Amino acid sequence: MNNSEYLIRLGKQIVKLREAKGLSQAELSRAVDKEPPSINRLEKGKINPSVTYLREIAKGLGVSLSELLDFR
């Protein structure tokens, strides 16, 4: 899997987890203190997030970082 494919799969995992929690992108963005367009780009695989950003997303979703990254 190349980097682009990985980021797209990561984004899909974030969408899946966010929707399972019943959160909108706006609600997640407020929970992690990020702008909604940033969450949108993340979910579309358009940005390569830092580990710190991913930890914040995991916390906002109420999951572990390993669960966030488990999207085989």
C-alpha atoms as a printed R data frame, in Angstrom:
   type eleno elety resid chain resno       x      y      z
1  ATOM     1    CA   MET     A     1   0.000  0.000  0.000
2  ATOM     2    CA   ASN     A     2   1.455  3.380 -0.928
3  ATOM     3    CA   ASN     A     3   1.215  6.495  1.236
4  ATOM     4    CA   SER     A     4  -1.787  7.914 -0.615
5  ATOM     5    CA   GLU     A     5  -3.752  4.686 -0.241
6  ATOM     6    CA   TYR     A     6  -2.817  4.505  3.444
7  ATOM     7    CA   LEU     A     7  -4.096  8.036  4.109
8  ATOM     8    CA   ILE     A     8  -7.363  7.289  2.300
9  ATOM     9    CA   ARG     A     9  -7.876  4.125  4.380
10 ATOM    10    CA   LEU     A    10  -7.042  6.033  7.560
11 ATOM    11    CA   GLY     A    11  -9.632  8.641  6.617
12 ATOM    12    CA   LYS     A    12 -12.258  5.967  6.045
13 ATOM    13    CA   GLN     A    13 -11.453  4.458  9.447
14 ATOM    14    CA   ILE     A    14 -11.932  7.853 11.094
15 ATOM    15    CA   VAL     A    15 -15.298  8.282  9.343
16 ATOM    16    CA   LYS     A    16 -16.366  4.789 10.442
17 ATOM    17    CA   LEU     A    17 -15.420  5.412 14.066
18 ATOM    18    CA   ARG     A    18 -16.900  8.920 14.103
19 ATOM    19    CA   GLU     A    19 -20.207  7.733 12.667
20 ATOM    20    CA   ALA     A    20 -20.294  4.779 15.100
21 ATOM    21    CA   LYS     A    21 -20.074  7.329 17.931
22 ATOM    22    CA   GLY     A    22 -22.877  9.374 16.344
23 ATOM    23    CA   LEU     A    23 -20.663 12.419 15.848
24 ATOM    24    CA   SER     A    24 -20.710 14.888 12.995
25 ATOM    25    CA   GLN     A    25 -17.492 16.325 11.593
26 ATOM    26    CA   ALA     A    26 -18.335 19.599 13.352
27 ATOM    27    CA   GLU     A    27 -18.770 17.837 16.684
28 ATOM    28    CA   LEU     A    28 -15.473 15.997 16.302
29 ATOM    29    CA   SER     A    29 -13.719 19.204 15.304
30 ATOM    30    CA   ARG     A    30 -14.980 20.914 18.469
31 ATOM    31    CA   ALA     A    31 -13.941 17.937 20.602
32 ATOM    32    CA   VAL     A    32 -10.364 18.073 19.318
33 ATOM    33    CA   ASP     A    33 -10.123 21.856 18.860
34 ATOM    34    CA   LYS     A    34  -9.515 21.672 15.099
35 ATOM    35    CA   GLU     A    35 -11.207 23.522 12.275
36 ATOM    36    CA   PRO     A    36 -13.939 21.525 10.468
37 ATOM    37    CA   PRO     A    37 -12.147 21.775  7.090
38 ATOM    38    CA   SER     A    38  -9.117 20.094  8.681
39 ATOM    39    CA   ILE     A    39 -11.272 17.150  9.807
40 ATOM    40    CA   ASN     A    40 -12.798 16.984  6.331
41 ATOM    41    CA   ARG     A    41  -9.365 16.862  4.658
42 ATOM    42    CA   LEU     A    42  -8.224 14.228  7.161
43 ATOM    43    CA   GLU     A    43 -11.228 12.029  6.435
44 ATOM    44    CA   LYS     A    44 -10.656 12.358  2.685
45 ATOM    45    CA   GLY     A    45  -7.007 11.362  2.985
46 ATOM    46    CA   LYS     A    46  -5.828 14.773  1.794
47 ATOM    47    CA   ILE     A    47  -3.445 15.457  4.691
48 ATOM    48    CA   ASN     A    48  -0.711 13.494  6.398
49 ATOM    49    CA   PRO     A    49  -1.456 14.057 10.091
50 ATOM    50    CA   SER     A    50   1.150 14.115 12.821
51 ATOM    51    CA   VAL     A    51   1.126 11.523 15.564
52 ATOM    52    CA   THR     A    52  -0.032 14.248 17.958
53 ATOM    53    CA   TYR     A    53  -2.985 15.046 15.692
54 ATOM    54    CA   LEU     A    54  -3.900 11.354 15.518
55 ATOM    55    CA   ARG     A    55  -3.722 11.049 19.318
56 ATOM    56    CA   GLU     A    56  -6.128 13.988 19.605
57 ATOM    57    CA   ILE     A    57  -8.501 12.386 17.088
58 ATOM    58    CA   ALA     A    58  -8.374  9.060 18.937
59 ATOM    59    CA   LYS     A    59  -9.109 10.807 22.226
60 ATOM    60    CA   GLY     A    60 -11.973 12.771 20.646
61 ATOM    61    CA   LEU     A    61 -13.438  9.521 19.345
62 ATOM    62    CA   GLY     A    62 -12.926  7.724 22.648
63 ATOM    63    CA   VAL     A    63 -10.703  5.041 21.138
64 ATOM    64    CA   SER     A    64  -7.063  4.062 21.512
65 ATOM    65    CA   LEU     A    65  -4.510  5.136 18.944
66 ATOM    66    CA   SER     A    66  -4.006  1.483 18.034
67 ATOM    67    CA   GLU     A    67  -7.758  1.090 17.372
68 ATOM    68    CA   LEU     A    68  -7.698  4.210 15.214
69 ATOM    69    CA   LEU     A    69  -4.869  2.739 13.143
70 ATOM    70    CA   ASP     A    70  -6.326 -0.792 12.914
71 ATOM    71    CA   PHE     A    71  -7.936 -0.661  9.491
72 ATOM    72    CA   ARG     A    72  -6.543 -3.655  7.633
